[in-house]
Amino acid sequence: MGNRKVIYDFGNKKVYEGDTETHLIQSFTDTVTSHNGKKTGRLKGKGKIYDAISAYLFEYLQSYHVSTHFSEKISESEMKVIRTEPIPFDVVVRNIATGPVARQFGLKDPSDLESPFIEYYYNADFVKYPQINESHIYALNLAESEDIRNMSMKITKSNAVLKPLFDRRNIKLAEFRIRFGIFEGRVMITGEFNPDTCRLRDSITNEILDCDRFIKDGSRTVKIYQEVHDRLTGIG
């Protein structure tokens, strides 16, 4: 990346200043961390695959008129994205209840849900990622009501578009986490879509296909990620 300024370093991804004021560069690294954060390491080639999966899914959403910050892939592990004003909370969409979530509601683990759980989590440096609801959002002035309506429509449509895509590839999209930002008054999906931000299971074998695979079998993780990519894009 030469002498470009690093804006954020998340470990698994770095965000750099772009060539213009309206764009940034997302660069995916080979660092991998399990969903529970208990295991971290490096896997050669992981960043390249994550970039390819994210780019494919962003373009897929855009083909259904769901606006995202994705602009273009510029290298094997980098993409150009629109610089947005971040909305300071994450949205988690759960199609399947697993683990603590299943236990919380007295459900079998795993349990397919008739309609998804949609949860909001405050994302700020000075708090520990608490779950919030719409009343918190309005009380803390985290987003405008019109922005919330636009986000809700994009959340619903994204899930309606992505879940069947994964289903056709024999992958269960158990859950995914997305972020939002505002550019020129428009709400758009930001961040990334890949096994770091999704929980994925093989529809037939229930094999883990996301970053928690790293806990069970680190040596095969990149191969599994490549398989996810190839299934999604129809390769092989």
N, C-alpha and C positions, 0 to 999 in steps of 0.2 A: 504493500500500500504506500510505499515511499514515505514522504513526510506528512501525509494526511493526518489531521488531528483526530484523535480518538475521543468520541463524545461519551460512549458507554462501553464498558467491558463487563459482559455478563458471564464470562468464562467460556460458555459454549457458543457465544456469539459476540462479535465486536461491531460497533456502529461508528462509522467514520463520517467526517465532513464530506459532502459531495462536491462536484465540480461547479454546481450552481447553488444559490441560496435556497432553492425549493426542493433539493434532493439530498438524500443521504445514501451511504453505502453500508449494507449489512453484509458482514463477512462471517461465515460459519466456521467454527474451529473444530478440531478433532477431540475436544474435551466432551466427556459424557458424564452425566450425573443421574442416578436413579430418581424416580419420582419422590421417594421418601428422603432423598438427600444423604442416605447412609453410605453410598458408594460412589466414588468419583475416580475417573481415570481418563486415559487417552486411547482412542481407537483410530488407527490410520485409515483415512478415507471417509470417516464419518461426516465431516463437514461438507464434503462434496455431495454426498447423498442427501443430506438434510436440505441443502440449497436446492437441489433438483426437485425434491418432494414439495417443498414450500412453493417454489415457483410454479410447479404444475398445478397445485391446488389453488393458488391465487388466480392463475389464469382461468382455471375451471370455474371458479366463482364469478369472475368477471364476465365469462361467456354467458352467465345467467343474470347479468346486470346487477351483481352485488359489488359495490365499489370497495376496492382495497388500495393500500398504499403501494402495491407492487407496480414497478415501471418496466424493468427488464433485467434479465440475467446478463452480467457483464464478464463473468469468468466461471470456472468450475465450482467455486465456493462463495461467490459474491453476487449480490443483486442490488440494483439501484431502486430506491424507494422514495416516495414523496415524503418530504418533511412535514409532519403534522403537529398540531398542538395536542399533546396526549390528554386523554380523559383518564383520570387517576384511579381507575379500578379495573380489575379483570372480570371477565364473565366466564364461568364454567358451565358447560352444557353436558348433562349426564343422561345418556340414553339407557344405561344399565347401572343399577345400584350394586356396588361391590364394597367389600371391606367395611370400614367404619360407617360408611353411609348406609349400607344394607342393615348393619346392626342397629343403627340409630332408629330406623323405622321398622325394626322387627321383620325384615325381609330375608328371604333365602339369598345366599351369596353364591353366584350372581343372580340378579333378578332383572329381566327385561321390564322396562317401564312403559305404561300405556302412552304416556306423553313425557317429554324430558323434564328433569329438574333443571331449572336455570338459576344459578347462584352468582352473587356479586361479591367480590373481595377487594377491599380497599388496598391500593398499591402505593405506599408512600414509605420513604426511608425511616420515618420516625415512629412507625407502628408495625406490629407483627402480623400483617396480612389478615386482618379480621374480616369475617363475613359480615356483609351489610345488606340492607334492603333499600327499596326506593325511598322510604321516608328518611333514612340516613343520607341518601344522595342529595335530596332536596334540602334537608336541614344543614348539611355541610357545604352546600352550594358546589357540588362536584360536577354537575352537568345541568343544562337547561331541560325543561320538560319536552321541548320539541326534539332535542338531541336524544333523550331517552326513548321517545317514540320511534325515531329513526333507527336507533340501536336495536330495539325490540324486533322491528321488522327484519333487520339484517340477521339477527340471531336466528329467528324462526326460519327464514329463507335459507340461510347457510346450512342449517341442520337438515332441512328438507331436501337440499341439493346434495350434500356430502354423504349423508347416511346411505342413500340408495347406491351411490357410486362405490362406496366401500363394500356394501352388501353384494354387489355384482362381482366383486373381486374376492369374495369369500373372506372378507375381513369385517369383524364387528367394530364399529366406531363406538366404543363404550362411553367415551367422554372426550371433550376437547376444551381447551382454554383459549380464549381470544381477547385481544385488546382493541381499543378504538382510539382514533384521533380525529381532529377536525382540520380540514384544509379548505380555505376559501369558503367557509360556511357549510361545507359538506362533511358529514360523518362517514368515516371509512374504517374498515378493518385494518389493523396494523399487526406488528409482531411477526409471527411465523406459524406455519402448520407443518408439524413433523412429529416423529415419535417422542420428542421431548415435551410437546404440548398436548399430546393425545394419549389415550389409553386404547390400545388395539389388541384384538384377539382373533386368532384364526377361527372362522365360523364352524369348521368341521372338527378340529382337534382341540380348540380352546388354547392353543399355544400362545404365549406372550409374544407380541410383535412390537412392543414399544421399548422405551429406555429401561424399564424394569428387567428386561431380558439380560441386561448387563450384570445384574446381581446373580442370576442363575448360571449364566454361561457366557462370560465375557468374550471368550475366543470366537464365538459364532455370531456375535452381535451385529457386526458390520454386514455379514452375509444375510442375516435376517432383515436388516434395514434395506439392503439392496433388493431383496425379494419383495418387500412392501412397495418400493418404488416401481419395480418391474410389473407387479400386479396392477397397480394403479394406472400406469401408463400403457398397459397392454403389451409390454415387451415379453417375448417368450411364450 
